[in-house]
């Protein structure tokens, strides 16, 4: 009961943009701060993969929170009354949504840079994970340069989905190709070749799930 009272009491006071708040979820701490206000009324498209909030278990706890993923900022948002709160990434690393989708915070190196990003987990078996990163970009609007043109509005548009494999606790980008997989998982070339010969693997969710299930067996 204390947890419920504490959660409801959050709506009583104003949360400033710099404030960080924590509540106990039963599986760790849910840490958040208020999202910055941003007027995107004139922007077409959406910065969300799904606009609606869902009942979501955070950090493998047993309590549900109203959460949605902001694919533009790569942040998880928590709805608390009229406030939208951004969850602190390093303290909120695992999300199980009501629709069954699972998001996890992955840390890795790519193109000489370090990343901390939320990925959708497609498979997680025997220590091998297949995941994908989905993000949305903001395309600036343009003013017409002549009477033959017209102004364009800024727009949110999805970038290409990128798949990843996590093996031996190392997460690397994966393009779906056999040769790439043989480099990621060494010593299993024969099994990988046989799998690819039988399955025409492409970069899509169903094939990546099939691949993840296969990797869990070798």
C-alpha positions as CSV (number, residue, x, y, z in Angstrom):
1,X,0.0,0.0,0.0
2,X,2.9,2.4,0.7
3,X,4.1,2.0,-2.8
4,X,0.6,2.9,-4.3
5,X,0.3,5.9,-2.0
6,X,3.7,7.1,-2.9
7,X,3.1,6.8,-6.6
8,X,-0.2,8.6,-6.5
9,X,1.3,11.4,-4.4
10,X,3.7,12.2,-7.2
11,X,0.9,14.1,-8.9
12,X,0.5,16.4,-5.8
13,X,3.7,18.4,-6.3
14,X,5.3,19.9,-9.4
15,X,8.3,18.1,-10.8
16,X,10.9,20.5,-12.3
17,X,12.8,19.7,-15.5
18,X,16.0,19.0,-13.6
19,X,14.5,17.0,-10.7
20,X,15.1,13.3,-10.5
21,X,12.7,11.1,-8.6
22,X,12.8,7.5,-7.6
23,X,10.1,5.0,-6.6
24,X,10.5,1.4,-5.6
25,X,9.0,-1.0,-8.2
26,X,9.5,-4.3,-6.4
27,X,12.3,-5.1,-8.8
28,X,14.5,-2.1,-8.3
29,X,14.1,1.7,-8.5
30,X,12.2,3.5,-11.2
31,X,14.1,6.7,-11.7
32,X,12.8,9.6,-13.8
33,X,12.8,13.3,-14.5
34,X,10.3,15.6,-16.2
35,X,10.5,15.6,-20.0
36,X,11.4,19.0,-21.6
37,X,8.6,20.8,-23.2
38,X,8.8,20.8,-27.0
39,X,6.1,22.2,-29.3
40,X,5.9,20.0,-32.4
41,X,2.3,21.0,-33.4
42,X,3.5,21.9,-36.9
43,X,5.5,18.7,-37.4
44,X,4.0,15.8,-39.3
45,X,4.5,12.2,-38.4
46,X,5.2,10.9,-34.9
47,X,8.3,10.4,-32.7
48,X,6.7,7.3,-31.3
49,X,6.5,3.8,-32.7
50,X,3.2,3.4,-30.8
51,X,1.5,6.6,-29.5
52,X,-0.4,4.9,-26.7
53,X,1.1,4.2,-23.2
54,X,1.0,0.5,-22.2
55,X,1.0,-1.3,-18.9
56,X,4.7,-2.2,-18.6
57,X,6.9,-4.0,-16.1
58,X,10.2,-2.2,-15.5
59,X,13.5,-3.8,-14.5
60,X,11.7,-7.2,-14.3
61,X,9.6,-6.0,-11.4
62,X,6.0,-7.1,-10.8
63,X,4.3,-3.7,-10.8
64,X,2.8,-2.1,-14.0
65,X,3.5,1.4,-15.1
66,X,2.2,3.4,-18.0
67,X,5.2,3.5,-20.4
68,X,5.9,4.3,-24.0
69,X,9.0,4.4,-26.1
70,X,10.1,7.7,-27.7
71,X,12.0,6.6,-30.8
72,X,13.2,10.1,-31.5
73,X,15.0,10.7,-28.2
74,X,15.6,7.0,-27.5
75,X,14.0,7.5,-24.1
76,X,11.3,5.7,-22.2
77,X,8.4,7.9,-21.0
78,X,6.3,7.4,-17.9
79,X,2.8,9.0,-17.8
80,X,2.0,10.4,-14.3
81,X,-1.2,12.3,-14.4
82,X,-0.6,15.3,-16.7
83,X,3.2,14.9,-16.4
84,X,5.3,13.0,-18.9
85,X,8.5,11.8,-17.2
86,X,11.6,10.5,-18.8
87,X,13.1,7.4,-17.2
88,X,16.8,7.6,-16.3
89,X,18.5,5.2,-18.8
90,X,21.3,3.8,-16.7
91,X,18.8,2.9,-13.9
92,X,16.0,1.6,-16.1
93,X,17.3,-1.1,-18.4
94,X,14.5,-3.6,-19.0
95,X,10.9,-3.2,-20.1
96,X,8.2,-5.8,-20.7
97,X,5.2,-4.2,-22.5
98,X,1.7,-5.4,-22.3
99,X,1.7,-6.4,-26.0
100,X,4.6,-8.8,-25.3
101,X,7.4,-6.7,-26.7
102,X,10.6,-6.5,-24.7
103,X,13.0,-3.6,-24.7
104,X,16.5,-3.6,-23.1
105,X,19.3,-1.1,-22.8
106,X,22.3,-2.3,-24.8
107,X,25.8,-0.8,-24.5
108,X,28.2,-1.3,-27.5
109,X,30.8,0.2,-29.8
110,X,30.0,1.0,-33.4
111,X,31.8,3.2,-35.9
112,X,34.3,4.3,-33.3
113,X,31.6,5.5,-30.9
114,X,30.0,4.2,-27.7
115,X,26.3,3.8,-27.5
116,X,23.7,3.3,-24.8
117,X,20.5,2.5,-26.7
118,X,17.2,0.8,-26.2
119,X,16.7,-2.2,-28.5
120,X,13.7,-4.4,-29.1
121,X,14.7,-7.9,-28.1
122,X,13.6,-10.5,-30.7
123,X,15.2,-13.6,-29.1
124,X,17.1,-14.2,-25.9
125,X,18.1,-17.8,-25.5
126,X,21.2,-19.5,-24.1
127,X,23.0,-16.2,-23.6
128,X,22.6,-15.2,-27.3
129,X,20.3,-12.2,-28.1
130,X,19.0,-10.9,-31.4
131,X,17.7,-7.4,-31.2
132,X,16.9,-4.4,-33.3
133,X,17.3,-0.6,-32.9
134,X,14.5,1.5,-34.3
135,X,14.7,5.3,-34.3
136,X,13.0,8.3,-35.8
137,X,14.7,11.4,-37.3
138,X,13.3,14.9,-37.7
139,X,13.5,16.2,-41.2
140,X,13.5,20.0,-41.2
141,X,10.9,21.9,-43.1
142,X,11.9,24.1,-46.0
143,X,10.7,27.4,-47.3
144,X,9.7,27.7,-50.9
145,X,12.5,29.0,-53.1
146,X,10.3,30.1,-56.0
147,X,6.6,30.6,-56.8
148,X,6.6,27.1,-58.3
149,X,7.5,25.5,-55.0
150,X,5.6,25.4,-51.7
151,X,6.7,25.3,-48.1
152,X,7.3,21.9,-46.5
153,X,6.6,21.1,-42.8
154,X,9.2,19.5,-40.6
155,X,8.4,15.8,-40.3
156,X,9.3,12.8,-38.2
157,X,10.4,9.9,-40.3
158,X,11.7,6.4,-39.4
159,X,15.3,5.5,-40.1
160,X,16.2,2.0,-41.4
161,X,15.9,-0.6,-38.7
162,X,19.3,-2.1,-37.6
163,X,19.7,-5.6,-36.3
164,X,22.2,-6.7,-33.7
165,X,23.5,-9.9,-32.2
166,X,24.8,-10.2,-28.6
167,X,27.2,-13.1,-28.2
168,X,29.7,-13.6,-25.3
169,X,28.3,-10.4,-23.8
170,X,29.4,-8.4,-26.9
171,X,26.8,-6.6,-29.0
172,X,27.6,-6.1,-32.7
173,X,25.6,-4.8,-35.7
174,X,24.4,-7.6,-38.0
175,X,23.5,-7.2,-41.7
176,X,21.9,-10.7,-42.0
177,X,24.6,-12.2,-44.1
178,X,26.2,-15.6,-43.6
179,X,29.8,-14.3,-43.8
180,X,29.0,-11.7,-41.2
181,X,27.6,-14.3,-38.8
182,X,30.6,-16.6,-39.2
183,X,32.8,-13.7,-38.1
184,X,30.6,-13.0,-35.0
185,X,30.3,-16.6,-34.0
186,X,33.6,-18.4,-34.8
187,X,34.1,-22.1,-35.0
188,X,30.5,-22.8,-36.1
189,X,30.9,-22.3,-39.9
190,X,29.6,-25.7,-40.9
191,X,26.4,-25.3,-38.9
192,X,25.9,-21.8,-40.1
193,X,26.5,-22.7,-43.7
194,X,24.0,-25.5,-43.5
195,X,21.4,-23.2,-41.9
196,X,21.8,-20.6,-44.6
197,X,21.6,-23.2,-47.3
198,X,18.2,-24.3,-46.0
199,X,16.9,-20.8,-45.0
200,X,17.1,-17.7,-47.2
201,X,17.7,-15.3,-44.4
202,X,16.8,-11.7,-44.9
203,X,16.8,-8.6,-42.7
204,X,13.3,-8.8,-41.2
205,X,11.9,-9.7,-37.9
206,X,10.6,-13.2,-38.7
207,X,14.0,-14.3,-40.2
208,X,15.9,-12.8,-37.4
209,X,13.8,-14.6,-34.9
210,X,14.3,-17.9,-36.8
211,X,18.1,-17.1,-36.8
212,X,18.1,-16.4,-33.1
213,X,16.3,-19.7,-32.3
214,X,18.9,-21.5,-34.5
215,X,21.9,-19.8,-32.7
216,X,20.5,-21.0,-29.4
217,X,21.1,-24.6,-30.5
218,X,24.7,-24.5,-31.7
